[in-house]
Amino acid sequence: MERLEQVFAAAGPIVGKASADGVTVEVGVGGRLRSVQLSPQALRYGAAQLARTVVDTAARATAKANQRAEQLYAQALGKKPVVEGLGLSYDPALAADEDFDRDWTRG
Amino acid sequence: MTQPQRRTTERLLADAEERLAATEGLADRVGEVRGWAYNGDDTVHVTVDVHGALKELKLDERALALGPQALGAQIVDLSHQAQQAALSEGVNILGDALGDAAALDMMRSAGLEMDPEPEVIPYTPGVDPNAGTWNVID
C-alpha cells in the first residue's frame, strides 16, 4: 500500500473540472463539490435551466476526477479495479474532454 | 437453569450467515443513499450521495437574486451539509451489516458527530451484548 500512497502523493490533489454555459464546477474524487462558479450570463436562462447545467457540469467534472483516480490506482496496483468497488465508477463519455481543459490535477 | 447457555454451533453458524446476508448488496445500498439540504428561504435545494456528488439541484427563480457568486457558494455549502446527512445514513446502513463498533470507527474517521445517547450497543463479533439478560426457556 506504500506504493499507492506514493503515487497519490506525487499526483497531488485530484480535481475534476468542467464548464458549460457560464457554469464552472470543480470537484474532488467521488464528486464532492470544491467550487461552483457562475457567470452573470449563466443566470439569464432562468433557474430551472441553470440547475440542470450545474448538475450536468458537476457530473462531467466527477467523471473526470474518478477517471483520474482510476488511472492512479491502475498505475499503483498494476490493474484496473478497486474504483468500482468504491462506488467511484464513471461514464467515459462524461469524462471526455470537450473543453480542452487539461487542468484536472490543480491543487 | 440460572447459567447463561453457551450458544450452539448451529446458533453460531446461523448468526454468521445472518450477518453475511446483511452485507449482500451493501455497496449498492450505500450508493443509493441521498442526503439533502436547503437554505433558509428554501430557494436552493441540494441532493447529494455519500461521496458528496451533486445528484439533484432545485432552484427557485428568487435564488437568482443572490447573484452569481453567492449562489455558487451557497450550492457548495449546502452540498457539504447534505453530504454529512448522507454519510450519517450510510453509516447506519453499514452499522446494520458490519456491527455498530465498525460503524462508530467509520463515524470517527469521517469526522461525524457521535450521538451522546445512542440506542445501540457496540457490537463485538462473538460476544452477545445481551448475554445474561436472556430468559432461556428449556
gemmi code that builds the backbone of each chain (N, CA, C; Angstrom):
import gemmi

chains = {
    "A": [
        ("MET", (0.844, -1.210, 0.000), (0.000, 0.000, 0.000), (0.869, 1.247, 0.000)),
        ("GLU", (2.148, 1.054, 0.337), (3.034, 2.211, 0.377), (3.122, 2.847, -1.003)),
        ("ARG", (3.176, 1.980, -1.996), (3.287, 2.462, -3.368), (2.057, 3.295, -3.738)),
        ("LEU", (0.907, 2.832, -3.289), (-0.345, 3.545, -3.555), (-0.270, 4.963, -2.996)),
        ("GLU", (0.199, 5.057, -1.755), (0.302, 6.384, -1.127), (1.277, 7.267, -1.882)),
        ("GLN", (2.394, 6.669, -2.309), (3.394, 7.450, -3.036), (2.819, 7.999, -4.332)),
        ("VAL", (2.121, 7.120, -5.058), (1.570, 7.532, -6.351), (0.581, 8.682, -6.169)),
        ("PHE", (-0.286, 8.558, -5.157), (-1.292, 9.600, -4.953), (-0.659, 10.884, -4.409)),
        ("ALA", (0.371, 10.730, -3.572), (1.048, 11.915, -3.038), (1.741, 12.668, -4.170)),
        ("ALA", (2.373, 11.916, -5.073), (3.091, 12.541, -6.179), (2.127, 13.242, -7.128)),
        ("ALA", (0.920, 12.682, -7.256), (-0.056, 13.249, -8.190), (-0.684, 14.532, -7.655)),
        ("GLY", (-0.629, 14.728, -6.348), (-1.265, 15.906, -5.761), (-2.768, 15.708, -5.690)),
        ("PRO", (-3.478, 16.703, -5.173), (-4.929, 16.544, -5.039), (-5.596, 16.353, -6.401)),
        ("ILE", (-6.548, 15.438, -6.451), (-7.252, 15.188, -7.708), (-8.462, 16.113, -7.781)),
        ("VAL", (-8.513, 16.889, -8.834), (-9.642, 17.792, -9.024), (-10.198, 17.588, -10.426)),
        ("GLY", (-11.485, 17.346, -10.511), (-12.148, 17.282, -11.812), (-12.811, 18.621, -12.075)),
        ("LYS", (-12.662, 19.122, -13.300), (-13.204, 20.445, -13.606), (-13.938, 20.388, -14.933)),
        ("ALA", (-15.103, 20.992, -14.994), (-15.846, 21.045, -16.254), (-16.603, 22.369, -16.324)),
        ("SER", (-16.831, 22.817, -17.554), (-17.527, 24.096, -17.760), (-18.553, 23.959, -18.868)),
        ("ALA", (-19.648, 24.699, -18.727), (-20.635, 24.817, -19.802), (-21.526, 26.021, -19.522)),
        ("ASP", (-21.850, 26.760, -20.553), (-22.826, 27.863, -20.465), (-22.610, 28.781, -19.266)),
        ("GLY", (-21.360, 29.153, -19.024), (-21.098, 30.091, -17.928), (-21.062, 29.458, -16.552)),
        ("VAL", (-21.078, 28.128, -16.509), (-21.010, 27.405, -15.232), (-19.710, 26.610, -15.199)),
        ("THR", (-18.910, 26.811, -14.159), (-17.678, 26.034, -13.990), (-17.732, 25.337, -12.642)),
        ("VAL", (-17.553, 24.015, -12.666), (-17.643, 23.232, -11.428), (-16.336, 22.488, -11.211)),
        ("GLU", (-15.826, 22.539, -9.995), (-14.652, 21.752, -9.613), (-15.062, 20.798, -8.500)),
        ("VAL", (-14.645, 19.528, -8.640), (-14.993, 18.522, -7.631), (-13.767, 17.681, -7.287)),
        ("GLY", (-13.829, 17.026, -6.134), (-12.826, 16.046, -5.750), (-13.258, 14.668, -6.222)),
        ("VAL", (-12.457, 13.648, -5.905), (-12.812, 12.281, -6.263), (-14.145, 11.918, -5.615)),
        ("GLY", (-15.015, 11.311, -6.374), (-16.338, 10.961, -5.859), (-17.357, 12.040, -6.147)),
        ("GLY", (-16.874, 13.266, -6.389), (-17.798, 14.322, -6.798), (-18.087, 15.385, -5.760)),
        ("ARG", (-17.398, 15.316, -4.603), (-17.633, 16.365, -3.596), (-17.267, 17.723, -4.189)),
        ("LEU", (-18.202, 18.676, -4.097), (-18.005, 19.981, -4.724), (-16.886, 20.751, -4.035)),
        ("ARG", (-16.009, 21.317, -4.847), (-14.986, 22.242, -4.332), (-15.387, 23.673, -4.650)),
        ("SER", (-15.894, 23.882, -5.847), (-16.376, 25.223, -6.172), (-17.395, 25.154, -7.297)),
        ("VAL", (-18.322, 26.094, -7.257), (-19.278, 26.295, -8.350), (-19.187, 27.767, -8.719)),
        ("GLN", (-18.657, 28.038, -9.903), (-18.527, 29.428, -10.345), (-19.549, 29.709, -11.434)),
        ("LEU", (-20.320, 30.751, -11.204), (-21.362, 31.117, -12.166), (-21.026, 32.479, -12.756)),
        ("SER", (-21.168, 32.592, -14.052), (-21.014, 33.912, -14.664), (-22.383, 34.583, -14.637)),
        ("PRO", (-22.403, 35.918, -14.723), (-23.691, 36.611, -14.757), (-24.575, 36.091, -15.902)),
        ("GLN", (-23.958, 35.696, -17.012), (-24.715, 35.181, -18.159), (-25.448, 33.886, -17.803)),
        ("ALA", (-24.822, 33.071, -16.916), (-25.403, 31.764, -16.572), (-26.776, 31.920, -15.946)),
        ("LEU", (-27.016, 33.088, -15.326), (-28.278, 33.306, -14.625), (-29.390, 33.789, -15.557)),
        ("ARG", (-29.029, 34.066, -16.813), (-30.014, 34.686, -17.723), (-31.028, 33.686, -18.268)),
        ("TYR", (-30.686, 32.397, -18.200), (-31.575, 31.405, -18.823), (-32.648, 30.888, -17.882)),
        ("GLY", (-32.693, 31.447, -16.664), (-33.719, 31.016, -15.714), (-33.197, 29.970, -14.748)),
        ("ALA", (-33.921, 29.804, -13.646), (-33.469, 28.949, -12.552), (-33.417, 27.474, -12.949)),
        ("ALA", (-34.447, 27.001, -13.648), (-34.516, 25.571, -13.977), (-33.366, 25.174, -14.902)),
        ("GLN", (-33.119, 26.012, -15.915), (-32.043, 25.739, -16.865), (-30.684, 25.766, -16.154)),
        ("LEU", (-30.509, 26.747, -15.267), (-29.249, 26.859, -14.527), (-29.020, 25.614, -13.670)),
        ("ALA", (-30.073, 25.167, -12.978), (-29.956, 23.995, -12.105), (-29.521, 22.772, -12.927)),
        ("ARG", (-30.130, 22.597, -14.096), (-29.760, 21.457, -14.960), (-28.298, 21.551, -15.384)),
        ("THR", (-27.882, 22.756, -15.784), (-26.500, 22.925, -16.246), (-25.509, 22.621, -15.127)),
        ("VAL", (-25.820, 23.079, -13.904), (-24.902, 22.832, -12.778), (-24.791, 21.331, -12.512)),
        ("VAL", (-25.928, 20.616, -12.501), (-25.901, 19.174, -12.228), (-25.128, 18.431, -13.337)),
        ("ASP", (-25.396, 18.781, -14.601), (-24.709, 18.113, -15.716), (-23.210, 18.391, -15.694)),
        ("THR", (-22.862, 19.642, -15.415), (-21.448, 20.019, -15.392), (-20.739, 19.320, -14.231)),
        ("ALA", (-21.414, 19.238, -13.085), (-20.830, 18.541, -11.931), (-20.610, 17.066, -12.261)),
        ("ALA", (-21.549, 16.463, -13.011), (-21.406, 15.042, -13.381), (-20.184, 14.843, -14.270)),
        ("ARG", (-19.963, 15.777, -15.187), (-18.788, 15.658, -16.064), (-17.497, 15.854, -15.282)),
        ("ALA", (-17.506, 16.816, -14.362), (-16.318, 17.049, -13.526), (-16.029, 15.815, -12.665)),
        ("THR", (-17.091, 15.193, -12.143), (-16.942, 13.999, -11.300), (-16.351, 12.842, -12.104)),
        ("ALA", (-16.851, 12.670, -13.330), (-16.337, 11.591, -14.180), (-14.841, 11.779, -14.428)),
        ("LYS", (-14.434, 13.025, -14.621), (-13.002, 13.289, -14.856), (-12.176, 12.971, -13.613)),
        ("ALA", (-12.675, 13.387, -12.455), (-11.927, 13.125, -11.212), (-11.838, 11.625, -10.958)),
        ("ASN", (-12.945, 10.902, -11.188), (-12.932, 9.457, -10.945), (-12.050, 8.736, -11.961)),
        ("GLN", (-12.050, 9.253, -13.184), (-11.176, 8.660, -14.203), (-9.711, 8.820, -13.797)),
        ("ARG", (-9.398, 10.010, -13.293), (-8.027, 10.280, -12.856), (-7.666, 9.344, -11.691)),
        ("ALA", (-8.598, 9.167, -10.754), (-8.345, 8.268, -9.617), (-8.109, 6.851, -10.118)),
        ("GLU", (-8.895, 6.444, -11.107), (-8.726, 5.092, -11.653), (-7.345, 4.932, -12.285)),
        ("GLN", (-6.918, 5.960, -13.014), (-5.587, 5.905, -13.633), (-4.507, 5.735, -12.573)),
        ("LEU", (-4.652, 6.475, -11.472), (-3.630, 6.412, -10.424), (-3.655, 5.059, -9.712)),
        ("TYR", (-4.869, 4.525, -9.473), (-4.957, 3.187, -8.875), (-4.302, 2.161, -9.795)),
        ("ALA", (-4.589, 2.295, -11.085), (-4.026, 1.341, -12.047), (-2.503, 1.439, -12.080)),
        ("GLN", (-2.024, 2.681, -12.004), (-0.583, 2.912, -12.016), (0.070, 2.288, -10.781)),
        ("ALA", (-0.601, 2.415, -9.642), (-0.020, 1.933, -8.391), (-0.166, 0.425, -8.243)),
        ("LEU", (-1.288, -0.117, -8.688), (-1.581, -1.524, -8.419), (-1.406, -2.401, -9.642)),
        ("GLY", (-1.173, -1.766, -10.791), (-0.917, -2.530, -11.996), (-2.140, -3.199, -12.576)),
        ("LYS", (-3.318, -2.767, -12.193), (-4.545, -3.324, -12.773), (-5.679, -2.325, -12.585)),
        ("LYS", (-6.724, -2.507, -13.354), (-7.910, -1.687, -13.165), (-8.623, -2.256, -11.963)),
        ("PRO", (-9.633, -1.601, -11.314), (-10.208, -2.474, -10.308), (-11.046, -1.785, -9.305)),
        ("VAL", (-10.392, -1.706, -8.193), (-10.862, -1.084, -6.978), (-11.919, -0.011, -7.146)),
        ("VAL", (-11.714, 0.823, -8.171), (-12.512, 2.047, -8.217), (-14.009, 1.754, -8.211)),
        ("GLU", (-14.412, 0.731, -8.968), (-15.846, 0.427, -8.987), (-16.317, -0.094, -7.647)),
        ("GLY", (-15.460, -0.875, -6.998), (-15.796, -1.375, -5.674), (-16.010, -0.253, -4.675)),
        ("LEU", (-15.375, 0.874, -4.926), (-15.506, 2.020, -4.022), (-16.701, 2.881, -4.394)),
        ("GLY", (-17.451, 2.478, -5.400), (-18.594, 3.288, -5.819), (-18.172, 4.513, -6.589)),
        ("LEU", (-16.986, 4.449, -7.207), (-16.462, 5.617, -7.917), (-16.398, 5.366, -9.416)),
        ("SER", (-17.320, 4.565, -9.934), (-17.308, 4.313, -11.363), (-17.749, 5.578, -12.087)),
        ("TYR", (-17.511, 5.625, -13.385), (-17.865, 6.829, -14.135), (-18.201, 6.445, -15.566)),
        ("ASP", (-18.914, 7.326, -16.207), (-19.251, 7.137, -17.608), (-18.139, 7.765, -18.449)),
        ("PRO", (-17.402, 6.962, -19.240), (-16.283, 7.515, -20.008), (-16.715, 8.671, -20.915)),
        ("ALA", (-17.947, 8.611, -21.394), (-18.425, 9.685, -22.268), (-18.439, 11.019, -21.524)),
        ("LEU", (-18.799, 10.947, -20.232), (-18.839, 12.183, -19.445), (-17.442, 12.709, -19.164)),
        ("ALA", (-16.479, 11.789, -19.095), (-15.117, 12.205, -18.773), (-14.393, 12.773, -19.980)),
        ("ALA", (-14.986, 12.640, -21.167), (-14.357, 13.136, -22.385), (-14.135, 14.635, -22.270)),
        ("ASP", (-12.984, 15.035, -22.735), (-12.576, 16.416, -22.517), (-12.980, 17.308, -23.672)),
        ("GLU", (-14.206, 17.804, -23.608), (-14.687, 18.623, -24.732), (-14.118, 20.027, -24.705)),
        ("ASP", (-13.814, 20.496, -23.490), (-13.455, 21.912, -23.392), (-11.939, 22.136, -23.331)),
        ("PHE", (-11.184, 21.123, -23.744), (-9.732, 21.235, -23.801), (-9.164, 21.684, -22.470)),
        ("ASP", (-9.833, 21.298, -21.415), (-9.402, 21.723, -20.101), (-8.626, 20.581, -19.479)),
        ("ARG", (-7.327, 20.654, -19.555), (-6.490, 19.532, -19.095), (-6.062, 19.712, -17.643)),
        ("ASP", (-6.606, 20.703, -16.992), (-6.069, 21.118, -15.701), (-6.767, 20.401, -14.546)),
        ("TRP", (-6.835, 19.029, -14.586), (-7.588, 18.306, -13.546), (-6.858, 18.222, -12.234)),
        ("THR", (-5.530, 18.306, -12.293), (-4.764, 17.933, -11.106), (-4.309, 19.157, -10.326)),
        ("ARG", (-4.910, 20.261, -10.658), (-4.539, 21.503, -9.995), (-4.849, 21.405, -8.499)),
        ("GLY", (-3.986, 21.966, -7.666), (-4.168, 21.859, -6.220), (-5.187, 22.832, -5.685)),
    ],
    "B": [
        ("MET", (-32.558, -23.407, 35.601), (-31.346, -23.080, 34.833), (-31.002, -21.614, 35.040)),
        ("THR", (-29.921, -21.324, 35.746), (-29.566, -19.929, 36.016), (-28.394, -19.484, 35.166)),
        ("GLN", (-27.506, -20.443, 34.779), (-26.337, -20.059, 33.986), (-26.751, -19.715, 32.566)),
        ("PRO", (-26.145, -18.613, 31.999), (-26.442, -18.353, 30.586), (-25.924, -19.494, 29.724)),
        ("GLN", (-26.761, -19.924, 28.789), (-26.362, -21.063, 27.965), (-25.334, -20.641, 26.922)),
        ("ARG", (-24.391, -21.509, 26.657), (-23.460, -21.246, 25.546), (-24.201, -21.459, 24.252)),
        ("ARG", (-23.847, -20.639, 23.295), (-24.548, -20.791, 22.019), (-24.037, -22.032, 21.299)),
        ("THR", (-24.934, -22.736, 20.697), (-24.555, -23.957, 19.997), (-23.855, -23.603, 18.689)),
        ("THR", (-23.170, -24.586, 18.116), (-22.505, -24.380, 16.831), (-23.521, -23.962, 15.780)),
        ("GLU", (-24.709, -24.592, 15.828), (-25.753, -24.241, 14.853), (-26.142, -22.776, 14.989)),
        ("ARG", (-26.260, -22.357, 16.235), (-26.646, -20.962, 16.504), (-25.568, -20.010, 15.964)),
        ("LEU", (-24.294, -20.345, 16.227), (-23.183, -19.501, 15.766), (-23.175, -19.418, 14.242)),
        ("LEU", (-23.387, -20.574, 13.607), (-23.407, -20.595, 12.140), (-24.560, -19.763, 11.604)),
        ("ALA", (-25.706, -19.901, 12.259), (-26.878, -19.148, 11.819), (-26.620, -17.641, 11.959)),
        ("ASP", (-25.989, -17.250, 13.063), (-25.659, -15.837, 13.270), (-24.716, -15.331, 12.184)),
        ("ALA", (-23.699, -16.156, 11.885), (-22.724, -15.756, 10.873), (-23.399, -15.602, 9.520)),
        ("GLU", (-24.298, -16.515, 9.208), (-24.987, -16.436, 7.918), (-25.881, -15.205, 7.841)),
        ("GLU", (-26.493, -14.897, 8.970), (-27.360, -13.716, 9.021), (-26.555, -12.456, 8.723)),
        ("ARG", (-25.363, -12.396, 9.316), (-24.514, -11.224, 9.126), (-23.988, -11.151, 7.692)),
        ("LEU", (-23.701, -12.315, 7.129), (-23.226, -12.375, 5.743), (-24.322, -11.884, 4.799)),
        ("ALA", (-25.562, -12.316, 5.090), (-26.684, -11.894, 4.251), (-26.854, -10.382, 4.324)),
        ("ALA", (-26.564, -9.819, 5.515), (-26.733, -8.377, 5.693), (-25.738, -7.582, 4.847)),
        ("THR", (-24.586, -8.205, 4.509), (-23.593, -7.471, 3.720), (-23.873, -7.566, 2.221)),
        ("GLU", (-24.848, -8.405, 1.846), (-25.149, -8.556, 0.422), (-25.687, -7.245, -0.164)),
        ("GLY", (-25.117, -6.841, -1.256), (-25.592, -5.616, -1.896), (-25.320, -4.370, -1.084)),
        ("LEU", (-24.382, -4.490, -0.159), (-24.109, -3.371, 0.747), (-23.659, -2.126, -0.024)),
        ("ALA", (-22.725, -2.322, -0.957), (-22.201, -1.174, -1.709), (-23.319, -0.483, -2.491)),
        ("ASP", (-24.227, -1.298, -3.071), (-25.338, -0.713, -3.825), (-26.249, 0.091, -2.914)),
        ("ARG", (-26.520, -0.494, -1.743), (-27.437, 0.198, -0.830), (-26.836, 1.519, -0.349)),
        ("VAL", (-25.518, 1.501, -0.060), (-24.869, 2.750, 0.365), (-24.830, 3.737, -0.813)),
        ("GLY", (-24.637, 3.194, -2.019), (-24.594, 4.051, -3.202), (-25.910, 4.756, -3.479)),
        ("GLU", (-26.997, 4.150, -3.005), (-28.313, 4.757, -3.256), (-28.692, 5.798, -2.192)),
        ("VAL", (-27.884, 5.881, -1.153), (-28.209, 6.832, -0.081), (-28.090, 8.266, -0.590)),
        ("ARG", (-29.057, 9.102, -0.220), (-29.012, 10.515, -0.590), (-29.160, 11.363, 0.654)),
        ("GLY", (-28.464, 12.486, 0.659), (-28.648, 13.474, 1.718), (-29.057, 14.773, 1.067)),
        ("TRP", (-29.866, 15.553, 1.755), (-30.260, 16.811, 1.124), (-30.218, 17.949, 2.134)),
        ("ALA", (-30.139, 19.156, 1.605), (-30.116, 20.348, 2.449), (-30.718, 21.494, 1.650)),
        ("TYR", (-31.333, 22.433, 2.355), (-31.858, 23.610, 1.664), (-31.575, 24.865, 2.491)),
        ("ASN", (-31.596, 25.998, 1.825), (-31.256, 27.243, 2.519), (-32.471, 27.784, 3.273)),
        ("GLY", (-32.247, 28.874, 4.011), (-33.262, 29.425, 4.903), (-34.584, 29.726, 4.232)),
        ("ASP", (-34.540, 30.349, 3.059), (-35.814, 30.702, 2.423), (-36.250, 29.641, 1.402)),
        ("ASP", (-35.584, 28.486, 1.459), (-35.987, 27.341, 0.638), (-35.988, 27.645, -0.867)),
        ("THR", (-35.020, 28.454, -1.302), (-34.930, 28.746, -2.739), (-33.854, 27.898, -3.416)),
        ("VAL", (-32.990, 27.271, -2.591), (-31.938, 26.383, -3.129), (-32.042, 25.060, -2.382)),
        ("HIS", (-32.226, 23.971, -3.118), (-32.439, 22.659, -2.542), (-31.451, 21.694, -3.211)),
        ("VAL", (-30.558, 21.110, -2.401), (-29.448, 20.320, -2.948), (-29.531, 18.874, -2.467)),
        ("THR", (-29.362, 17.918, -3.376), (-29.343, 16.496, -3.027), (-28.018, 15.892, -3.506)),
        ("VAL", (-27.339, 15.172, -2.618), (-26.052, 14.554, -2.974), (-26.017, 13.096, -2.508)),
        ("ASP", (-25.007, 12.349, -2.987), (-24.791, 10.984, -2.497), (-23.721, 11.009, -1.394)),
        ("VAL", (-23.322, 9.825, -0.914), (-22.375, 9.793, 0.211), (-21.015, 10.394, -0.148)),
        ("HIS", (-20.677, 10.387, -1.435), (-19.405, 10.996, -1.846), (-19.507, 12.510, -1.927)),
        ("GLY", (-20.725, 13.028, -1.854), (-20.924, 14.472, -1.978), (-21.219, 14.903, -3.407)),
        ("ALA", (-21.351, 13.923, -4.319), (-21.631, 14.260, -5.719), (-23.050, 14.810, -5.849)),
        ("LEU", (-23.175, 15.886, -6.615), (-24.462, 16.558, -6.792), (-25.400, 15.677, -7.616)),
        ("LYS", (-26.535, 15.297, -7.035), (-27.477, 14.429, -7.733), (-28.695, 15.203, -8.218)),
        ("GLU", (-29.061, 16.227, -7.468), (-30.237, 17.000, -7.842), (-30.071, 18.412, -7.301)),
        ("LEU", (-30.524, 19.375, -8.087), (-30.470, 20.770, -7.649), (-31.775, 21.432, -8.048)),
        ("LYS", (-32.449, 21.981, -7.050), (-33.676, 22.715, -7.357), (-33.448, 24.176, -7.010)),
        ("LEU", (-33.675, 25.025, -7.986), (-33.505, 26.460, -7.766), (-34.822, 27.167, -8.019)),
        ("ASP", (-35.211, 27.983, -7.072), (-36.361, 28.856, -7.272), (-35.866, 30.093, -8.034)),
        ("GLU", (-36.739, 30.701, -8.813), (-36.329, 31.909, -9.555), (-35.776, 32.966, -8.601)),
        ("ARG", (-36.317, 32.998, -7.361), (-35.870, 34.002, -6.393), (-34.401, 33.809, -6.009)),
        ("ALA", (-33.883, 32.551, -6.178), (-32.491, 32.274, -5.813), (-31.531, 33.065, -6.694)),
        ("LEU", (-31.972, 33.405, -7.909), (-31.095, 34.125, -8.840), (-30.759, 35.519, -8.313)),
        ("ALA", (-31.613, 36.031, -7.414), (-31.382, 37.364, -6.845), (-30.140, 37.393, -5.952)),
        ("LEU", (-29.675, 36.208, -5.520), (-28.456, 36.157, -4.705), (-27.239, 36.652, -5.479)),
        ("GLY", (-27.312, 36.568, -6.798), (-26.156, 36.921, -7.624), (-25.301, 35.699, -7.869)),
        ("PRO", (-24.508, 35.735, -8.951), (-23.768, 34.529, -9.366), (-22.804, 34.008, -8.313)),
        ("GLN", (-22.077, 34.925, -7.658), (-21.048, 34.470, -6.723), (-21.654, 33.818, -5.477)),
        ("ALA", (-22.610, 34.510, -4.874), (-23.226, 33.999, -3.644), (-24.011, 32.718, -3.913)),
        ("LEU", (-24.653, 32.661, -5.057), (-25.434, 31.467, -5.383), (-24.525, 30.250, -5.537)),
        ("GLY", (-23.413, 30.438, -6.251), (-22.449, 29.342, -6.420), (-21.935, 28.857, -5.077)),
        ("ALA", (-21.572, 29.807, -4.206), (-21.034, 29.448, -2.883), (-22.095, 28.727, -2.053)),
        ("GLN", (-23.350, 29.168, -2.186), (-24.422, 28.551, -1.410), (-24.647, 27.092, -1.839)),
        ("ILE", (-24.563, 26.856, -3.136), (-24.733, 25.482, -3.640), (-23.648, 24.579, -3.042)),
        ("VAL", (-22.409, 25.086, -3.007), (-21.303, 24.299, -2.454), (-21.529, 24.033, -0.962)),
        ("ASP", (-21.875, 25.083, -0.204), (-22.105, 24.932, 1.244), (-23.207, 23.917, 1.528)),
        ("LEU", (-24.315, 24.071, 0.825), (-25.454, 23.172, 1.059), (-25.098, 21.734, 0.693)),
        ("SER", (-24.287, 21.575, -0.361), (-23.927, 20.208, -0.767), (-23.084, 19.539, 0.318)),
        ("HIS", (-22.266, 20.327, 1.009), (-21.452, 19.756, 2.088), (-22.330, 19.367, 3.277)),
        ("GLN", (-23.317, 20.218, 3.586), (-24.261, 19.857, 4.658), (-25.031, 18.589, 4.288)),
        ("ALA", (-25.455, 18.548, 3.038), (-26.227, 17.394, 2.570), (-25.386, 16.124, 2.640)),
        ("GLN", (-24.081, 16.261, 2.348), (-23.214, 15.078, 2.391), (-23.093, 14.547, 3.816)),
        ("GLN", (-23.033, 15.433, 4.799), (-22.990, 14.976, 6.194), (-24.205, 14.107, 6.506)),
        ("ALA", (-25.369, 14.562, 6.025), (-26.596, 13.795, 6.254), (-26.524, 12.447, 5.549)),
        ("ALA", (-25.999, 12.440, 4.324), (-25.892, 11.188, 3.569), (-24.921, 10.233, 4.256)),
        ("LEU", (-23.814, 10.785, 4.757), (-22.814, 9.944, 5.426), (-23.395, 9.313, 6.694)),
        ("SER", (-24.179, 10.099, 7.444), (-24.794, 9.550, 8.651), (-25.689, 8.369, 8.306)),
        ("GLU", (-26.479, 8.546, 7.255), (-27.372, 7.467, 6.822), (-26.566, 6.271, 6.324)),
        ("GLY", (-25.480, 6.558, 5.584), (-24.626, 5.475, 5.086), (-24.020, 4.672, 6.226)),
        ("VAL", (-23.606, 5.377, 7.271), (-23.016, 4.703, 8.432), (-24.055, 3.822, 9.117)),
        ("ASN", (-25.303, 4.286, 9.154), (-26.366, 3.455, 9.741), (-26.498, 2.141, 8.997)),
        ("ILE", (-26.463, 2.214, 7.660), (-26.594, 1.008, 6.851), (-25.404, 0.083, 7.088)),
        ("LEU", (-24.204, 0.672, 7.114), (-23.008, -0.139, 7.354), (-23.053, -0.753, 8.756)),
        ("GLY", (-23.574, 0.014, 9.706), (-23.659, -0.481, 11.078), (-24.550, -1.701, 11.180)),
        ("ASP", (-25.662, -1.694, 10.432), (-26.563, -2.848, 10.439), (-25.848, -4.098, 9.948)),
        ("ALA", (-24.949, -3.894, 8.969), (-24.292, -5.047, 8.354), (-23.010, -5.442, 9.075)),
        ("LEU", (-22.252, -4.455, 9.493), (-20.910, -4.750, 9.990), (-20.811, -4.670, 11.502)),
        ("GLY", (-21.876, -4.232, 12.126), (-21.826, -4.083, 13.573), (-21.608, -2.628, 13.936)),
        ("ASP", (-22.123, -2.241, 15.096), (-22.076, -0.837, 15.473), (-20.669, -0.363, 15.812)),
        ("ALA", (-19.814, -1.289, 16.293), (-18.445, -0.883, 16.619), (-17.730, -0.430, 15.348)),
        ("ALA", (-17.923, -1.185, 14.249), (-17.315, -0.809, 12.972), (-17.890, 0.517, 12.496)),
        ("ALA", (-19.196, 0.692, 12.694), (-19.840, 1.930, 12.260), (-19.305, 3.123, 13.053)),
        ("LEU", (-19.081, 2.909, 14.342), (-18.540, 4.001, 15.166), (-17.153, 4.401, 14.689)),
        ("ASP", (-16.332, 3.401, 14.341), (-14.999, 3.696, 13.794), (-15.111, 4.539, 12.540)),
        ("MET", (-16.080, 4.165, 11.689), (-16.242, 4.905, 10.431), (-16.695, 6.329, 10.693)),
        ("MET", (-17.587, 6.489, 11.685), (-18.043, 7.839, 12.024), (-16.872, 8.683, 12.479)),
        ("ARG", (-16.003, 8.074, 13.295), (-14.836, 8.818, 13.772), (-13.967, 9.235, 12.598)),
        ("SER", (-13.699, 8.298, 11.674), (-12.800, 8.635, 10.572), (-13.450, 9.603, 9.600)),
        ("ALA", (-14.791, 9.613, 9.551), (-15.473, 10.557, 8.663), (-15.695, 11.897, 9.351)),
        ("GLY", (-15.318, 11.987, 10.641), (-15.480, 13.237, 11.371), (-16.923, 13.557, 11.686)),
        ("LEU", (-17.762, 12.527, 11.764), (-19.169, 12.754, 12.087), (-19.341, 12.834, 13.601)),
        ("GLU", (-20.337, 13.603, 14.012), (-20.599, 13.734, 15.440), (-21.225, 12.459, 15.994)),
        ("MET", (-20.857, 12.154, 17.239), (-21.434, 10.985, 17.892), (-22.731, 11.391, 18.586)),
        ("ASP", (-23.671, 10.500, 18.587), (-24.858, 10.690, 19.399), (-24.462, 10.353, 20.836)),
        ("PRO", (-24.560, 11.320, 21.774), (-24.120, 11.019, 23.141), (-24.983, 9.963, 23.823)),
        ("GLU", (-26.209, 9.795, 23.355), (-27.069, 8.779, 23.961), (-27.597, 7.809, 22.913)),
        ("PRO", (-26.701, 7.004, 22.351), (-27.131, 6.103, 21.290), (-28.033, 5.000, 21.830)),
        ("GLU", (-28.928, 4.553, 20.984), (-29.808, 3.466, 21.396), (-29.155, 2.115, 21.162)),
        ("VAL", (-27.986, 2.149, 20.533), (-27.370, 0.892, 20.134), (-26.281, 0.482, 21.100)),
        ("ILE", (-26.006, -0.806, 21.125), (-24.930, -1.346, 21.941), (-23.816, -1.729, 20.978)),
        ("PRO", (-22.571, -1.292, 21.222), (-21.497, -1.644, 20.294), (-21.439, -3.159, 20.076)),
        ("TYR", (-21.314, -3.542, 18.841), (-21.268, -4.965, 18.507), (-19.833, -5.432, 18.464)),
        ("THR", (-19.528, -6.467, 19.211), (-18.218, -7.090, 19.132), (-18.445, -8.511, 18.635)),
        ("PRO", (-17.786, -8.866, 17.516), (-18.043, -10.203, 16.974), (-17.816, -11.279, 18.030)),
        ("GLY", (-18.740, -12.185, 18.128), (-18.582, -13.327, 19.026), (-19.042, -13.073, 20.449)),
        ("VAL", (-19.370, -11.814, 20.751), (-19.820, -11.517, 22.111), (-21.278, -11.086, 22.062)),
        ("ASP", (-22.093, -11.763, 22.807), (-23.508, -11.415, 22.849), (-23.692, -10.310, 23.893)),
        ("PRO", (-24.026, -9.077, 23.442), (-24.129, -7.975, 24.402), (-25.263, -8.191, 25.398)),
        ("ASN", (-26.183, -9.059, 25.069), (-27.321, -9.305, 25.954), (-27.167, -10.583, 26.763)),
        ("ALA", (-25.955, -11.142, 26.737), (-25.726, -12.380, 27.492), (-26.073, -12.132, 28.950)),
        ("GLY", (-26.783, -13.056, 29.529), (-27.143, -12.884, 30.940), (-28.519, -12.238, 31.114)),
        ("THR", (-28.981, -11.565, 30.048), (-30.318, -10.959, 30.153), (-31.356, -11.827, 29.477)),
        ("TRP", (-30.899, -12.839, 28.726), (-31.852, -13.727, 28.076), (-32.585, -14.560, 29.095)),
        ("ASN", (-33.852, -14.722, 28.869), (-34.610, -15.647, 29.681), (-34.740, -16.933, 28.883)),
        ("VAL", (-33.821, -17.848, 29.144), (-33.764, -19.052, 28.316), (-34.842, -20.025, 28.734)),
        ("ILE", (-35.616, -20.444, 27.784), (-36.669, -21.422, 28.046), (-36.174, -22.770, 27.555)),
        ("ASP", (-36.064, -23.692, 28.475), (-35.580, -25.039, 28.078), (-36.719, -25.878, 27.564)),
    ],
}
model = gemmi.Model(1)
for chain_id, residues in chains.items():
    chain = gemmi.Chain(chain_id)
    for i, (resn, *xyz) in enumerate(residues, 1):
        res = gemmi.Residue()
        res.name, res.seqid = resn, gemmi.SeqId(i, " ")
        for name, pos in zip(("N", "CA", "C"), xyz):
            atom = gemmi.Atom()
            atom.name, atom.element = name, gemmi.Element(name[0])
            atom.pos, atom.b_iso = gemmi.Position(*pos), 0.0
            res.add_atom(atom)
        chain.add_residue(res)
    model.add_chain(chain)
structure = gemmi.Structure()
structure.add_model(model)
structure.setup_entities()
